[in-house]
Amino acid sequence: MLRIFKTYRPLQVARYVKSYFRGRIFIVGIGGFEFDSGRLLPPKSADLKALNVLTEVNREIQTLSVVV
């Protein structure tokens, strides 16, 4: 299942990743990601922008886990 996000909103992406647990997403302007076990996995390309998005979304997922 592939979800395409037209705008990058870390909290929205984090909620999607946490709720579906495994799959793929694509963020327009940033790139594609895979997620497993409710966490984003590192992208195949070592793009600095993509890595920053990865850490930010995983941080949001961790925050959601603590709050709930």
C-alpha positions, 0 to 999 in steps of 0.5 A: 500500500502506497500513500502519497502526501502532497505536503509534508506535515510530520504529525500527519505522517507519524499518525499514518505510519503508527496506525498502519505499521507496515508499508510505503509512503511518498512525500512530494518534494522529499522522496519515498520511504518504507516503514515497518514496525511503526517506524520509518526506515532509512531511505536507499539514497543518503539525501540529507533532507530525507534523513532529516525527515526520517528523524523528525517523523520517528521523533513524532512517532515516539512522542505519540507513543509516550502521550498515549 
